[in-house]
């Protein structure tokens, strides 16, 4: 997906800052700091990891419905 399509998609679903959806954690950390929010990179990494674990059942089900379930395990 091109960057432009990616941004348009996130804007269409109401994400206020779609470019933040692809930023490296160090940039997100700096962006938060400019807004006066202290977020360590380790905290952001923890959130990313926990989100991945929480979404794994959804990902597996989607893969199953799309016929690619065996390749995911």
CHARMM internal coordinates of N, CA and C (Angstrom, degrees):
IC EDIT
DIST 1 N 1 CA 1.4426
DIST 1 CA 1 C 1.5255
ANGL 1 N 1 CA 1 C 107.43
DIST 1 C 2 N 1.3306
ANGL 1 CA 1 C 2 N 116.02
DIHE 1 N 1 CA 1 C 2 N 128.89
DIST 2 N 2 CA 1.4569
ANGL 1 C 2 N 2 CA 118.86
DIHE 1 CA 1 C 2 N 2 CA 178.85
DIST 2 CA 2 C 1.5183
ANGL 2 N 2 CA 2 C 110.87
DIHE 1 C 2 N 2 CA 2 C -68.99
DIST 2 C 3 N 1.3024
ANGL 2 CA 2 C 3 N 116.26
DIHE 2 N 2 CA 2 C 3 N 159.38
DIST 3 N 3 CA 1.4701
ANGL 2 C 3 N 3 CA 121.22
DIHE 2 CA 2 C 3 N 3 CA -179.56
DIST 3 CA 3 C 1.5239
ANGL 3 N 3 CA 3 C 110.61
DIHE 2 C 3 N 3 CA 3 C -59.60
DIST 3 C 4 N 1.3167
ANGL 3 CA 3 C 4 N 116.82
DIHE 3 N 3 CA 3 C 4 N -41.26
DIST 4 N 4 CA 1.4684
ANGL 3 C 4 N 4 CA 120.89
DIHE 3 CA 3 C 4 N 4 CA -179.47
DIST 4 CA 4 C 1.5267
ANGL 4 N 4 CA 4 C 111.50
DIHE 3 C 4 N 4 CA 4 C -63.50
DIST 4 C 5 N 1.3113
ANGL 4 CA 4 C 5 N 117.58
DIHE 4 N 4 CA 4 C 5 N -44.62
DIST 5 N 5 CA 1.4644
ANGL 4 C 5 N 5 CA 121.53
DIHE 4 CA 4 C 5 N 5 CA 177.99
DIST 5 CA 5 C 1.5212
ANGL 5 N 5 CA 5 C 109.92
DIHE 4 C 5 N 5 CA 5 C -64.64
DIST 5 C 6 N 1.3233
ANGL 5 CA 5 C 6 N 115.99
DIHE 5 N 5 CA 5 C 6 N -40.95
DIST 6 N 6 CA 1.4637
ANGL 5 C 6 N 6 CA 121.10
DIHE 5 CA 5 C 6 N 6 CA 178.52
DIST 6 CA 6 C 1.5373
ANGL 6 N 6 CA 6 C 110.26
DIHE 5 C 6 N 6 CA 6 C -58.50
DIST 6 C 7 N 1.3159
ANGL 6 CA 6 C 7 N 116.72
DIHE 6 N 6 CA 6 C 7 N -48.28
DIST 7 N 7 CA 1.4701
ANGL 6 C 7 N 7 CA 121.03
DIHE 6 CA 6 C 7 N 7 CA -179.28
DIST 7 CA 7 C 1.5177
ANGL 7 N 7 CA 7 C 110.58
DIHE 6 C 7 N 7 CA 7 C -62.93
DIST 7 C 8 N 1.3247
ANGL 7 CA 7 C 8 N 117.31
DIHE 7 N 7 CA 7 C 8 N -45.76
DIST 8 N 8 CA 1.4774
ANGL 7 C 8 N 8 CA 120.03
DIHE 7 CA 7 C 8 N 8 CA 179.56
DIST 8 CA 8 C 1.5227
ANGL 8 N 8 CA 8 C 111.70
DIHE 7 C 8 N 8 CA 8 C -60.75
DIST 8 C 9 N 1.3359
ANGL 8 CA 8 C 9 N 116.99
DIHE 8 N 8 CA 8 C 9 N -40.13
DIST 9 N 9 CA 1.4619
ANGL 8 C 9 N 9 CA 119.60
DIHE 8 CA 8 C 9 N 9 CA 178.67
DIST 9 CA 9 C 1.5154
ANGL 9 N 9 CA 9 C 110.73
DIHE 8 C 9 N 9 CA 9 C -60.23
DIST 9 C 10 N 1.3369
ANGL 9 CA 9 C 10 N 117.49
DIHE 9 N 9 CA 9 C 10 N -52.09
DIST 10 N 10 CA 1.4590
ANGL 9 C 10 N 10 CA 120.17
DIHE 9 CA 9 C 10 N 10 CA -177.60
DIST 10 CA 10 C 1.5204
ANGL 10 N 10 CA 10 C 112.13
DIHE 9 C 10 N 10 CA 10 C -63.91
DIST 10 C 11 N 1.3269
ANGL 10 CA 10 C 11 N 117.40
DIHE 10 N 10 CA 10 C 11 N -36.47
DIST 11 N 11 CA 1.4667
ANGL 10 C 11 N 11 CA 119.50
DIHE 10 CA 10 C 11 N 11 CA 176.96
DIST 11 CA 11 C 1.5208
ANGL 11 N 11 CA 11 C 110.53
DIHE 10 C 11 N 11 CA 11 C -65.62
DIST 11 C 12 N 1.3276
ANGL 11 CA 11 C 12 N 117.20
DIHE 11 N 11 CA 11 C 12 N -36.59
DIST 12 N 12 CA 1.4720
ANGL 11 C 12 N 12 CA 120.39
DIHE 11 CA 11 C 12 N 12 CA -178.75
DIST 12 CA 12 C 1.5208
ANGL 12 N 12 CA 12 C 112.54
DIHE 11 C 12 N 12 CA 12 C -67.53
DIST 12 C 13 N 1.3313
ANGL 12 CA 12 C 13 N 117.71
DIHE 12 N 12 CA 12 C 13 N -26.30
DIST 13 N 13 CA 1.4645
ANGL 12 C 13 N 13 CA 119.89
DIHE 12 CA 12 C 13 N 13 CA 178.41
DIST 13 CA 13 C 1.5334
ANGL 13 N 13 CA 13 C 111.94
DIHE 12 C 13 N 13 CA 13 C -97.58
DIST 13 C 14 N 1.3354
ANGL 13 CA 13 C 14 N 115.77
DIHE 13 N 13 CA 13 C 14 N 9.64
DIST 14 N 14 CA 1.4548
ANGL 13 C 14 N 14 CA 119.74
DIHE 13 CA 13 C 14 N 14 CA 171.67
DIST 14 CA 14 C 1.5114
ANGL 14 N 14 CA 14 C 116.84
DIHE 13 C 14 N 14 CA 14 C 90.99
DIST 14 C 15 N 1.3391
ANGL 14 CA 14 C 15 N 117.78
DIHE 14 N 14 CA 14 C 15 N 12.22
DIST 15 N 15 CA 1.4646
ANGL 14 C 15 N 15 CA 119.38
DIHE 14 CA 14 C 15 N 15 CA 176.37
DIST 15 CA 15 C 1.5207
ANGL 15 N 15 CA 15 C 107.47
DIHE 14 C 15 N 15 CA 15 C -76.60
DIST 15 C 16 N 1.3160
ANGL 15 CA 15 C 16 N 116.09
DIHE 15 N 15 CA 15 C 16 N 123.50
DIST 16 N 16 CA 1.4517
ANGL 15 C 16 N 16 CA 121.23
DIHE 15 CA 15 C 16 N 16 CA -171.70
DIST 16 CA 16 C 1.5310
ANGL 16 N 16 CA 16 C 113.08
DIHE 15 C 16 N 16 CA 16 C -68.56
DIST 16 C 17 N 1.3128
ANGL 16 CA 16 C 17 N 117.37
DIHE 16 N 16 CA 16 C 17 N -40.03
DIST 17 N 17 CA 1.4597
ANGL 16 C 17 N 17 CA 121.12
DIHE 16 CA 16 C 17 N 17 CA -178.75
DIST 17 CA 17 C 1.5226
ANGL 17 N 17 CA 17 C 109.37
DIHE 16 C 17 N 17 CA 17 C -123.30
DIST 17 C 18 N 1.3332
ANGL 17 CA 17 C 18 N 117.98
DIHE 17 N 17 CA 17 C 18 N 76.56
DIST 18 N 18 CA 1.4766
ANGL 17 C 18 N 18 CA 120.02
DIHE 17 CA 17 C 18 N 18 CA -174.16
DIST 18 CA 18 C 1.5165
ANGL 18 N 18 CA 18 C 113.89
DIHE 17 C 18 N 18 CA 18 C -61.34
DIST 18 C 19 N 1.3145
ANGL 18 CA 18 C 19 N 118.30
DIHE 18 N 18 CA 18 C 19 N -27.18
DIST 19 N 19 CA 1.4660
ANGL 18 C 19 N 19 CA 118.57
DIHE 18 CA 18 C 19 N 19 CA 179.98
DIST 19 CA 19 C 1.5198
ANGL 19 N 19 CA 19 C 111.28
DIHE 18 C 19 N 19 CA 19 C -65.38
DIST 19 C 20 N 1.3272
ANGL 19 CA 19 C 20 N 117.13
DIHE 19 N 19 CA 19 C 20 N -24.28
DIST 20 N 20 CA 1.4598
ANGL 19 C 20 N 20 CA 120.40
DIHE 19 CA 19 C 20 N 20 CA 178.62
DIST 20 CA 20 C 1.5113
ANGL 20 N 20 CA 20 C 112.24
DIHE 19 C 20 N 20 CA 20 C -68.31
DIST 20 C 21 N 1.3420
ANGL 20 CA 20 C 21 N 118.14
DIHE 20 N 20 CA 20 C 21 N -15.67
DIST 21 N 21 CA 1.4571
ANGL 20 C 21 N 21 CA 120.31
DIHE 20 CA 20 C 21 N 21 CA -178.72
DIST 21 CA 21 C 1.5248
ANGL 21 N 21 CA 21 C 112.32
DIHE 20 C 21 N 21 CA 21 C -73.18
DIST 21 C 22 N 1.3411
ANGL 21 CA 21 C 22 N 117.90
DIHE 21 N 21 CA 21 C 22 N -12.21
DIST 22 N 22 CA 1.4627
ANGL 21 C 22 N 22 CA 120.45
DIHE 21 CA 21 C 22 N 22 CA 179.85
DIST 22 CA 22 C 1.5198
ANGL 22 N 22 CA 22 C 112.48
DIHE 21 C 22 N 22 CA 22 C -124.24
DIST 22 C 23 N 1.3176
ANGL 22 CA 22 C 23 N 117.86
DIHE 22 N 22 CA 22 C 23 N 13.33
DIST 23 N 23 CA 1.4501
ANGL 22 C 23 N 23 CA 120.25
DIHE 22 CA 22 C 23 N 23 CA -178.17
DIST 23 CA 23 C 1.5246
ANGL 23 N 23 CA 23 C 111.42
DIHE 22 C 23 N 23 CA 23 C -80.80
DIST 23 C 24 N 1.3243
ANGL 23 CA 23 C 24 N 116.10
DIHE 23 N 23 CA 23 C 24 N 143.99
DIST 24 N 24 CA 1.4609
ANGL 23 C 24 N 24 CA 118.82
DIHE 23 CA 23 C 24 N 24 CA 172.74
DIST 24 CA 24 C 1.5342
ANGL 24 N 24 CA 24 C 109.51
DIHE 23 C 24 N 24 CA 24 C -63.96
DIST 24 C 25 N 1.3072
ANGL 24 CA 24 C 25 N 116.05
DIHE 24 N 24 CA 24 C 25 N 156.63
DIST 25 N 25 CA 1.4626
ANGL 24 C 25 N 25 CA 119.92
DIHE 24 CA 24 C 25 N 25 CA -175.69
DIST 25 CA 25 C 1.5255
ANGL 25 N 25 CA 25 C 112.95
DIHE 24 C 25 N 25 CA 25 C -61.35
DIST 25 C 26 N 1.3338
ANGL 25 CA 25 C 26 N 117.47
DIHE 25 N 25 CA 25 C 26 N -34.52
DIST 26 N 26 CA 1.4621
ANGL 25 C 26 N 26 CA 118.23
DIHE 25 CA 25 C 26 N 26 CA 179.92
DIST 26 CA 26 C 1.5240
ANGL 26 N 26 CA 26 C 111.05
DIHE 25 C 26 N 26 CA 26 C -64.94
DIST 26 C 27 N 1.3316
ANGL 26 CA 26 C 27 N 117.17
DIHE 26 N 26 CA 26 C 27 N -33.07
DIST 27 N 27 CA 1.4697
ANGL 26 C 27 N 27 CA 119.75
DIHE 26 CA 26 C 27 N 27 CA 177.38
DIST 27 CA 27 C 1.5274
ANGL 27 N 27 CA 27 C 111.13
DIHE 26 C 27 N 27 CA 27 C -72.72
DIST 27 C 28 N 1.3309
ANGL 27 CA 27 C 28 N 116.75
DIHE 27 N 27 CA 27 C 28 N -40.06
DIST 28 N 28 CA 1.4682
ANGL 27 C 28 N 28 CA 119.50
DIHE 27 CA 27 C 28 N 28 CA 175.91
DIST 28 CA 28 C 1.5193
ANGL 28 N 28 CA 28 C 110.69
DIHE 27 C 28 N 28 CA 28 C -61.18
DIST 28 C 29 N 1.3417
ANGL 28 CA 28 C 29 N 115.79
DIHE 28 N 28 CA 28 C 29 N -38.64
DIST 29 N 29 CA 1.4656
ANGL 28 C 29 N 29 CA 121.02
DIHE 28 CA 28 C 29 N 29 CA 178.70
DIST 29 CA 29 C 1.5250
ANGL 29 N 29 CA 29 C 110.26
DIHE 28 C 29 N 29 CA 29 C -61.25
DIST 29 C 30 N 1.3290
ANGL 29 CA 29 C 30 N 117.25
DIHE 29 N 29 CA 29 C 30 N -45.28
DIST 30 N 30 CA 1.4686
ANGL 29 C 30 N 30 CA 121.76
DIHE 29 CA 29 C 30 N 30 CA 179.19
DIST 30 CA 30 C 1.5272
ANGL 30 N 30 CA 30 C 111.57
DIHE 29 C 30 N 30 CA 30 C -66.68
DIST 30 C 31 N 1.3237
ANGL 30 CA 30 C 31 N 115.81
DIHE 30 N 30 CA 30 C 31 N -40.55
DIST 31 N 31 CA 1.4701
ANGL 30 C 31 N 31 CA 120.30
DIHE 30 CA 30 C 31 N 31 CA 179.61
DIST 31 CA 31 C 1.5267
ANGL 31 N 31 CA 31 C 110.69
DIHE 30 C 31 N 31 CA 31 C -61.66
DIST 31 C 32 N 1.3058
ANGL 31 CA 31 C 32 N 117.00
DIHE 31 N 31 CA 31 C 32 N -43.30
DIST 32 N 32 CA 1.4583
ANGL 31 C 32 N 32 CA 121.31
DIHE 31 CA 31 C 32 N 32 CA 177.87
DIST 32 CA 32 C 1.5232
ANGL 32 N 32 CA 32 C 110.40
DIHE 31 C 32 N 32 CA 32 C -63.76
DIST 32 C 33 N 1.3265
ANGL 32 CA 32 C 33 N 116.67
DIHE 32 N 32 CA 32 C 33 N -40.78
DIST 33 N 33 CA 1.4660
ANGL 32 C 33 N 33 CA 121.02
DIHE 32 CA 32 C 33 N 33 CA -179.38
DIST 33 CA 33 C 1.5261
ANGL 33 N 33 CA 33 C 110.71
DIHE 32 C 33 N 33 CA 33 C -62.46
DIST 33 C 34 N 1.3209
ANGL 33 CA 33 C 34 N 117.31
DIHE 33 N 33 CA 33 C 34 N -38.77
DIST 34 N 34 CA 1.4697
ANGL 33 C 34 N 34 CA 120.19
DIHE 33 CA 33 C 34 N 34 CA 177.93
DIST 34 CA 34 C 1.5207
ANGL 34 N 34 CA 34 C 111.73
DIHE 33 C 34 N 34 CA 34 C -63.26
DIST 34 C 35 N 1.3304
ANGL 34 CA 34 C 35 N 116.08
DIHE 34 N 34 CA 34 C 35 N -25.97
DIST 35 N 35 CA 1.4665
ANGL 34 C 35 N 35 CA 120.98
DIHE 34 CA 34 C 35 N 35 CA 178.11
DIST 35 CA 35 C 1.5256
ANGL 35 N 35 CA 35 C 111.69
DIHE 34 C 35 N 35 CA 35 C -90.99
DIST 35 C 36 N 1.3218
ANGL 35 CA 35 C 36 N 116.44
DIHE 35 N 35 CA 35 C 36 N 3.86
DIST 36 N 36 CA 1.4541
ANGL 35 C 36 N 36 CA 120.57
DIHE 35 CA 35 C 36 N 36 CA 178.38
DIST 36 CA 36 C 1.5163
ANGL 36 N 36 CA 36 C 114.71
DIHE 35 C 36 N 36 CA 36 C 85.18
DIST 36 C 37 N 1.3374
ANGL 36 CA 36 C 37 N 116.79
DIHE 36 N 36 CA 36 C 37 N 14.46
DIST 37 N 37 CA 1.4668
ANGL 36 C 37 N 37 CA 121.47
DIHE 36 CA 36 C 37 N 37 CA -179.82
DIST 37 CA 37 C 1.5224
ANGL 37 N 37 CA 37 C 108.48
DIHE 36 C 37 N 37 CA 37 C -107.20
DIST 37 C 38 N 1.3120
ANGL 37 CA 37 C 38 N 116.50
DIHE 37 N 37 CA 37 C 38 N 126.70
DIST 38 N 38 CA 1.4617
ANGL 37 C 38 N 38 CA 120.96
DIHE 37 CA 37 C 38 N 38 CA 178.43
DIST 38 CA 38 C 1.5206
ANGL 38 N 38 CA 38 C 108.98
DIHE 37 C 38 N 38 CA 38 C -92.82
DIST 38 C 39 N 1.3225
ANGL 38 CA 38 C 39 N 115.68
DIHE 38 N 38 CA 38 C 39 N 112.74
DIST 39 N 39 CA 1.4682
ANGL 38 C 39 N 39 CA 122.31
DIHE 38 CA 38 C 39 N 39 CA 176.36
DIST 39 CA 39 C 1.5183
ANGL 39 N 39 CA 39 C 107.50
DIHE 38 C 39 N 39 CA 39 C -130.76
DIST 39 C 40 N 1.2978
ANGL 39 CA 39 C 40 N 116.64
DIHE 39 N 39 CA 39 C 40 N 120.71
DIST 40 N 40 CA 1.4630
ANGL 39 C 40 N 40 CA 118.46
DIHE 39 CA 39 C 40 N 40 CA 177.29
DIST 40 CA 40 C 1.5273
ANGL 40 N 40 CA 40 C 109.63
DIHE 39 C 40 N 40 CA 40 C -79.47
DIST 40 C 41 N 1.2979
ANGL 40 CA 40 C 41 N 114.52
DIHE 40 N 40 CA 40 C 41 N 154.78
DIST 41 N 41 CA 1.4576
ANGL 40 C 41 N 41 CA 119.82
DIHE 40 CA 40 C 41 N 41 CA 179.23
DIST 41 CA 41 C 1.5242
ANGL 41 N 41 CA 41 C 110.90
DIHE 40 C 41 N 41 CA 41 C -62.18
DIST 41 C 42 N 1.3329
ANGL 41 CA 41 C 42 N 116.63
DIHE 41 N 41 CA 41 C 42 N -33.61
DIST 42 N 42 CA 1.4652
ANGL 41 C 42 N 42 CA 119.67
DIHE 41 CA 41 C 42 N 42 CA 179.13
DIST 42 CA 42 C 1.5298
ANGL 42 N 42 CA 42 C 110.89
DIHE 41 C 42 N 42 CA 42 C -66.32
DIST 42 C 43 N 1.3253
ANGL 42 CA 42 C 43 N 117.19
DIHE 42 N 42 CA 42 C 43 N -35.11
DIST 43 N 43 CA 1.4637
ANGL 42 C 43 N 43 CA 120.41
DIHE 42 CA 42 C 43 N 43 CA 176.28
DIST 43 CA 43 C 1.5268
ANGL 43 N 43 CA 43 C 110.42
DIHE 42 C 43 N 43 CA 43 C -66.03
DIST 43 C 44 N 1.3222
ANGL 43 CA 43 C 44 N 116.12
DIHE 43 N 43 CA 43 C 44 N -44.67
DIST 44 N 44 CA 1.4710
ANGL 43 C 44 N 44 CA 119.83
DIHE 43 CA 43 C 44 N 44 CA 178.35
DIST 44 CA 44 C 1.5287
ANGL 44 N 44 CA 44 C 110.60
DIHE 43 C 44 N 44 CA 44 C -62.23
DIST 44 C 45 N 1.3323
ANGL 44 CA 44 C 45 N 117.10
DIHE 44 N 44 CA 44 C 45 N -41.91
DIST 45 N 45 CA 1.4667
ANGL 44 C 45 N 45 CA 120.82
DIHE 44 CA 44 C 45 N 45 CA 178.83
DIST 45 CA 45 C 1.5236
ANGL 45 N 45 CA 45 C 110.66
DIHE 44 C 45 N 45 CA 45 C -63.44
DIST 45 C 46 N 1.3168
ANGL 45 CA 45 C 46 N 116.68
DIHE 45 N 45 CA 45 C 46 N -39.14
DIST 46 N 46 CA 1.4632
ANGL 45 C 46 N 46 CA 120.76
DIHE 45 CA 45 C 46 N 46 CA 177.44
DIST 46 CA 46 C 1.5228
ANGL 46 N 46 CA 46 C 110.42
DIHE 45 C 46 N 46 CA 46 C -62.14
DIST 46 C 47 N 1.3343
ANGL 46 CA 46 C 47 N 116.52
DIHE 46 N 46 CA 46 C 47 N -44.11
DIST 47 N 47 CA 1.4736
ANGL 46 C 47 N 47 CA 120.32
DIHE 46 CA 46 C 47 N 47 CA 178.84
DIST 47 CA 47 C 1.5250
ANGL 47 N 47 CA 47 C 111.28
DIHE 46 C 47 N 47 CA 47 C -61.86
DIST 47 C 48 N 1.3298
ANGL 47 CA 47 C 48 N 116.49
DIHE 47 N 47 CA 47 C 48 N -42.20
DIST 48 N 48 CA 1.4714
ANGL 47 C 48 N 48 CA 120.42
DIHE 47 CA 47 C 48 N 48 CA 179.00
DIST 48 CA 48 C 1.5296
ANGL 48 N 48 CA 48 C 109.71
DIHE 47 C 48 N 48 CA 48 C -61.97
DIST 48 C 49 N 1.3287
ANGL 48 CA 48 C 49 N 116.63
DIHE 48 N 48 CA 48 C 49 N -45.71
DIST 49 N 49 CA 1.4681
ANGL 48 C 49 N 49 CA 120.46
DIHE 48 CA 48 C 49 N 49 CA 179.73
DIST 49 CA 49 C 1.5152
ANGL 49 N 49 CA 49 C 112.45
DIHE 48 C 49 N 49 CA 49 C -62.98
DIST 49 C 50 N 1.3246
ANGL 49 CA 49 C 50 N 116.83
DIHE 49 N 49 CA 49 C 50 N -45.50
DIST 50 N 50 CA 1.4672
ANGL 49 C 50 N 50 CA 120.48
DIHE 49 CA 49 C 50 N 50 CA -179.91
DIST 50 CA 50 C 1.5317
ANGL 50 N 50 CA 50 C 111.51
DIHE 49 C 50 N 50 CA 50 C -64.21
DIST 50 C 51 N 1.3278
ANGL 50 CA 50 C 51 N 115.76
DIHE 50 N 50 CA 50 C 51 N -37.78
DIST 51 N 51 CA 1.4620
ANGL 50 C 51 N 51 CA 119.67
DIHE 50 CA 50 C 51 N 51 CA 178.42
DIST 51 CA 51 C 1.5268
ANGL 51 N 51 CA 51 C 110.37
DIHE 50 C 51 N 51 CA 51 C -64.99
DIST 51 C 52 N 1.3313
ANGL 51 CA 51 C 52 N 116.26
DIHE 51 N 51 CA 51 C 52 N -41.65
DIST 52 N 52 CA 1.4680
ANGL 51 C 52 N 52 CA 119.88
DIHE 51 CA 51 C 52 N 52 CA 177.75
DIST 52 CA 52 C 1.5116
ANGL 52 N 52 CA 52 C 112.22
DIHE 51 C 52 N 52 CA 52 C -60.97
DIST 52 C 53 N 1.3217
ANGL 52 CA 52 C 53 N 116.56
DIHE 52 N 52 CA 52 C 53 N -43.00
DIST 53 N 53 CA 1.4681
ANGL 52 C 53 N 53 CA 120.82
DIHE 52 CA 52 C 53 N 53 CA 178.98
DIST 53 CA 53 C 1.5264
ANGL 53 N 53 CA 53 C 110.08
DIHE 52 C 53 N 53 CA 53 C -65.67
DIST 53 C 54 N 1.3265
ANGL 53 CA 53 C 54 N 116.75
DIHE 53 N 53 CA 53 C 54 N -42.20
DIST 54 N 54 CA 1.4681
ANGL 53 C 54 N 54 CA 120.27
DIHE 53 CA 53 C 54 N 54 CA -178.71
DIST 54 CA 54 C 1.5271
ANGL 54 N 54 CA 54 C 111.81
DIHE 53 C 54 N 54 CA 54 C -66.11
DIST 54 C 55 N 1.3264
ANGL 54 CA 54 C 55 N 117.20
DIHE 54 N 54 CA 54 C 55 N -31.86
DIST 55 N 55 CA 1.4667
ANGL 54 C 55 N 55 CA 120.99
DIHE 54 CA 54 C 55 N 55 CA -177.62
DIST 55 CA 55 C 1.5270
ANGL 55 N 55 CA 55 C 113.63
DIHE 54 C 55 N 55 CA 55 C -89.65
DIST 55 C 56 N 1.3251
ANGL 55 CA 55 C 56 N 117.95
DIHE 55 N 55 CA 55 C 56 N -6.46
DIST 56 N 56 CA 1.4596
ANGL 55 C 56 N 56 CA 120.19
DIHE 55 CA 55 C 56 N 56 CA -178.01
DIST 56 CA 56 C 1.5331
ANGL 56 N 56 CA 56 C 113.45
DIHE 55 C 56 N 56 CA 56 C -56.88
DIST 56 C 57 N 1.3346
ANGL 56 CA 56 C 57 N 120.70
DIHE 56 N 56 CA 56 C 57 N -43.72
DIST 57 N 57 CA 1.4693
ANGL 56 C 57 N 57 CA 119.27
DIHE 56 CA 56 C 57 N 57 CA 178.17
DIST 57 CA 57 C 1.5353
ANGL 57 N 57 CA 57 C 112.62
DIHE 56 C 57 N 57 CA 57 C -60.36
DIST 57 C 58 N 1.3155
ANGL 57 CA 57 C 58 N 116.17
DIHE 57 N 57 CA 57 C 58 N -37.39
DIST 58 N 58 CA 1.4706
ANGL 57 C 58 N 58 CA 119.79
DIHE 57 CA 57 C 58 N 58 CA 177.35
DIST 58 CA 58 C 1.5164
ANGL 58 N 58 CA 58 C 110.20
DIHE 57 C 58 N 58 CA 58 C -64.76
DIST 58 C 59 N 1.3183
ANGL 58 CA 58 C 59 N 116.25
DIHE 58 N 58 CA 58 C 59 N -44.82
DIST 59 N 59 CA 1.4550
ANGL 58 C 59 N 59 CA 121.12
DIHE 58 CA 58 C 59 N 59 CA 179.43
DIST 59 CA 59 C 1.5290
ANGL 59 N 59 CA 59 C 111.09
DIHE 58 C 59 N 59 CA 59 C -61.32
DIST 59 C 60 N 1.3246
ANGL 59 CA 59 C 60 N 116.71
DIHE 59 N 59 CA 59 C 60 N -43.48
DIST 60 N 60 CA 1.4710
ANGL 59 C 60 N 60 CA 120.12
DIHE 59 CA 59 C 60 N 60 CA 179.06
DIST 60 CA 60 C 1.5234
ANGL 60 N 60 CA 60 C 111.70
DIHE 59 C 60 N 60 CA 60 C -63.72
DIST 60 C 61 N 1.3276
ANGL 60 CA 60 C 61 N 116.33
DIHE 60 N 60 CA 60 C 61 N -41.27
DIST 61 N 61 CA 1.4662
ANGL 60 C 61 N 61 CA 119.80
DIHE 60 CA 60 C 61 N 61 CA 179.47
DIST 61 CA 61 C 1.5238
ANGL 61 N 61 CA 61 C 111.24
DIHE 60 C 61 N 61 CA 61 C -65.93
DIST 61 C 62 N 1.3187
ANGL 61 CA 61 C 62 N 117.08
DIHE 61 N 61 CA 61 C 62 N -41.98
DIST 62 N 62 CA 1.4628
ANGL 61 C 62 N 62 CA 120.27
DIHE 61 CA 61 C 62 N 62 CA 177.36
DIST 62 CA 62 C 1.5264
ANGL 62 N 62 CA 62 C 110.74
DIHE 61 C 62 N 62 CA 62 C -61.82
DIST 62 C 63 N 1.3205
ANGL 62 CA 62 C 63 N 116.34
DIHE 62 N 62 CA 62 C 63 N -43.06
DIST 63 N 63 CA 1.4633
ANGL 62 C 63 N 63 CA 119.89
DIHE 62 CA 62 C 63 N 63 CA 178.63
DIST 63 CA 63 C 1.5234
ANGL 63 N 63 CA 63 C 110.59
DIHE 62 C 63 N 63 CA 63 C -62.29
DIST 63 C 64 N 1.3209
ANGL 63 CA 63 C 64 N 116.19
DIHE 63 N 63 CA 63 C 64 N -39.27
DIST 64 N 64 CA 1.4651
ANGL 63 C 64 N 64 CA 120.78
DIHE 63 CA 63 C 64 N 64 CA 178.25
DIST 64 CA 64 C 1.5279
ANGL 64 N 64 CA 64 C 110.72
DIHE 63 C 64 N 64 CA 64 C -63.91
DIST 64 C 65 N 1.3178
ANGL 64 CA 64 C 65 N 116.79
DIHE 64 N 64 CA 64 C 65 N -45.94
DIST 65 N 65 CA 1.4651
ANGL 64 C 65 N 65 CA 120.90
DIHE 64 CA 64 C 65 N 65 CA -179.47
DIST 65 CA 65 C 1.5090
ANGL 65 N 65 CA 65 C 112.29
DIHE 64 C 65 N 65 CA 65 C -66.38
DIST 65 C 66 N 1.3210
ANGL 65 CA 65 C 66 N 117.15
DIHE 65 N 65 CA 65 C 66 N -29.84
DIST 66 N 66 CA 1.4538
ANGL 65 C 66 N 66 CA 120.40
DIHE 65 CA 65 C 66 N 66 CA 179.62
DIST 66 CA 66 C 1.5257
ANGL 66 N 66 CA 66 C 112.81
DIHE 65 C 66 N 66 CA 66 C -87.39
DIST 66 C 67 N 1.3319
ANGL 66 CA 66 C 67 N 116.40
DIHE 66 N 66 CA 66 C 67 N 0.82
DIST 67 N 67 CA 1.4647
ANGL 66 C 67 N 67 CA 120.47
DIHE 66 CA 66 C 67 N 67 CA 175.20
DIST 67 CA 67 C 1.5135
ANGL 67 N 67 CA 67 C 114.24
DIHE 66 C 67 N 67 CA 67 C 86.50
DIST 67 C 68 N 1.3295
ANGL 67 CA 67 C 68 N 117.69
DIHE 67 N 67 CA 67 C 68 N 15.06
DIST 68 N 68 CA 1.4458
ANGL 67 C 68 N 68 CA 120.18
DIHE 67 CA 67 C 68 N 68 CA -178.39
DIST 68 CA 68 C 1.5274
ANGL 68 N 68 CA 68 C 110.62
DIHE 67 C 68 N 68 CA 68 C -117.88
DIST 68 C 69 N 1.3071
ANGL 68 CA 68 C 69 N 117.36
DIHE 68 N 68 CA 68 C 69 N 22.49
DIST 69 N 69 CA 1.4540
ANGL 68 C 69 N 69 CA 122.54
DIHE 68 CA 68 C 69 N 69 CA -175.38
DIST 69 CA 69 C 1.5105
ANGL 69 N 69 CA 69 C 114.99
DIHE 68 C 69 N 69 CA 69 C -59.62
DIST 69 C 70 N 1.3285
ANGL 69 CA 69 C 70 N 117.49
DIHE 69 N 69 CA 69 C 70 N -38.16
DIST 70 N 70 CA 1.4625
ANGL 69 C 70 N 70 CA 120.80
DIHE 69 CA 69 C 70 N 70 CA -177.68
DIST 70 CA 70 C 1.5272
ANGL 70 N 70 CA 70 C 111.62
DIHE 69 C 70 N 70 CA 70 C -67.52
DIST 70 C 71 N 1.3272
ANGL 70 CA 70 C 71 N 116.81
DIHE 70 N 70 CA 70 C 71 N -32.10
DIST 71 N 71 CA 1.4579
ANGL 70 C 71 N 71 CA 120.88
DIHE 70 CA 70 C 71 N 71 CA -178.21
DIST 71 CA 71 C 1.5155
ANGL 71 N 71 CA 71 C 112.63
DIHE 70 C 71 N 71 CA 71 C -74.42
DIST 71 C 72 N 1.3295
ANGL 71 CA 71 C 72 N 117.50
DIHE 71 N 71 CA 71 C 72 N -16.30
DIST 72 N 72 CA 1.4661
ANGL 71 C 72 N 72 CA 121.67
DIHE 71 CA 71 C 72 N 72 CA -175.42
DIST 72 CA 72 C 1.5214
ANGL 72 N 72 CA 72 C 113.27
DIHE 71 C 72 N 72 CA 72 C -87.65
DIST 72 C 73 N 1.2841
ANGL 72 CA 72 C 73 N 118.22
DIHE 72 N 72 CA 72 C 73 N -13.53
DIST 73 N 73 CA 1.4704
ANGL 72 C 73 N 73 CA 119.74
DIHE 72 CA 72 C 73 N 73 CA -174.60
DIST 73 CA 73 C 1.4919
ANGL 73 N 73 CA 73 C 112.22
DIHE 72 C 73 N 73 CA 73 C -103.23
END
COOR INIT
IC SEED 1 N 1 CA 1 C
IC BUILD
